[in-house]
Amino acid sequence: MKKVLHTVLYILGAVLAAYLITHFVGMRAVVDGISMEETLYNGENLIVDKVSYRFRDPARFDIVICPGIPEEDADGKTRRPIYIKRIIGLPGETIGMIGDDKITIDGRVLEEDVFGVYKNKEDFKSSNMLEAGPYQLKDDEYFLMGDNRYHSRDSRDPLLGPVKREDLIGKVWVRIWPLSRLGGVR
């Protein structure tokens, strides 16, 4: 009887630890789509750090996850997907656009060498909240964009817009699948 009780307590402890870790420390996320190419690819599995933003502010160029625009599935049920995007604008900044492909922060062109080559720039301005002019972020808002700018539903879309800090679920920390791309994400 003592052995059974010990086993039950062990299993309950493991379940409790798994619950606490997945709800407060980290979570697994799967990339769905091409909006973060060339950095992240469709189907890749990631571990998201849900703790660090409790101790520090999110930084420009962090890759984060947040709730996306509600969608209706085939059964007519509404679901809110998770978006994986990069932080471009920080609270209080003014975000603008020059031409078809230059983002400005407080009037200065954002240097974006970390992203690599963008594809299909013809879609960059479609459904773009920045077309009307610069947008001033509030003290708790972040402007998020996908690395594949021309195929990304992000803060430029008025349906999503800037994301409040409380809606940032966490920072992408490491890629765990496929094994050939295992490692940190920048």
N, C-alpha and C positions, 0 to 999 in steps of 0.2 A: 504493500500500500504506500509506503514511504517513497519507493521508487517511482510510482505512478504520479504521486503528488509533485515530486521533484521535476518530472518530465513536463507535467502540465504547467507548472510555474515557469519553467524554461521556455516553453512555447509561448506563453502569455508575455513574458519579458521580450522575446524576439519580435512578436507582433507589435507590442507597444513601441519598441525601439524603431522598427520599420515605419510605423505611423508617424512618430515624432520627426524622424529624418526626412521623410517625404513631404511633410506638411510645413516644417519650419527650417530645415537646413538646405535641402536640395531636391531636385526632381529631374526626371528624364524628359526630354522633349525630342520630337522627331521633326526634321525639316520637311515642310510640305510645300513644294513649288520651287520656282527659280528666282525668287526676288533677292536672294542673298548670294547668287553666283557672282563671282568667282571665289568667294570665301567659303560658303556652305552650299552643299548640293542636296537636291531632293532625295529624301530617304535616309540621310545621315542622322545618327542618334547622338544627342548631346546631353551633358550633365549641366544643369543650371544651378548656380549658387544663389540661394534665397536669403543668405545671412548678411553678406558684406554690406549691402545698402542700409542695414540697420545701424552701421557704425561709420559709414562714409557716404558722401554724395556720389551719385552716378557721374561719370566723366564723359566728355566728348569722345566719340569713337568706340565706347563700350558697345558690345552686342548684347541686347536685352530681349526678354520676351514680355509680351503684354497681351491683354485681351484684344481681339480684332473686331472687325465690323460684323454684327450679327448676320447670319445667313440662314436660309431655309433649306433643309435637306430634302431628299426625295420623298420622305414620308410626310412632309409638311411641317415638321418640327423645327423650331428655331434653335440654332446652336451658335455659340460665340467661339470662333476658332482662336487659337493662340498664334500671334504674329511674332516672328523673329526679325528684328530690325537693328540698325545701328543708330546710336544717339548722335545727332548732328547739332542741334541747338539746345542750349542750356537755359534755365530759368532767367527771365529778364532780358534775354537777347532779342534782337530784331532779325528775322530770317527773311531773305529776299532771293530774287533770281535775276540773273543777267543772261539775256539770250536764251538759248535752248538748254544749256547744260552747266551753267555756273551758279553755285549757291553762294550767297553772301551772308555774313554774320556781322551785324552792326555796321553794314556798309563796306566791309572788306571781303574780298573773294576768299572762300574757304579753300585751303590747300588740302587736296585729297589724294595724295600719292599712295596711301595705304590700300586703296581699293582695286587697283588694276584697271583693266580695260572694260568699259561699259559697252553694252550691245544694244542695237535697235533703238537709237535715240529718237526716232520719230514719235514714240509714245510718251516722251518725257513730260510734255506740257498738258496732256489730256487729263481732264478732271483735276486741275491743279489749283489749290486755294491760293497759291502765290501769284497767280496771273493778275489779280487785282492790285498787287503791290506788296510791299513788305508786311510781315506779320509780327507783331510784338508778343512775345511769350510772357505769360504771367509768372509770378514768383514760384509756382509749383508745376510748371509745364516744361515738357521736353519735346523737341521736334525730332522725330524718328524717320529714317529713310532706309530702304533696302540698298544693298551694294549694286544690284543690277537695276539701276535707276529707271531704266526704260520699261521695266516689267515688274514694278513694285507698287502694291497698294499700301500706302504709308501715310505719314502726317500731311502730305500734300493733298490727300483726298479729303474734302470737307466732311465726309461721313465719319472719318476717324479723327482727323485734325491732330493737334498736339495732344500728348498723353500726360496725364497728371502723375506725379511721383508715386502716389498711392497705388496706381495701376501698373507700375513696373513690378513684375513678378520676381524677376531676378536677372542676374548677369550670366551669359553663356560662359562656361568655364572650360570645358574640355569636350572633345569629340571622342566618342567611344566606339562608333561604328561608321563606316567599315574599318576593319583593323588596319588596312593599308594607309588610312589617314588619321589614325589614332594620335591624339595629342592636344595641346592647348590651342585655343582659338584666339586670334587677335583681330 
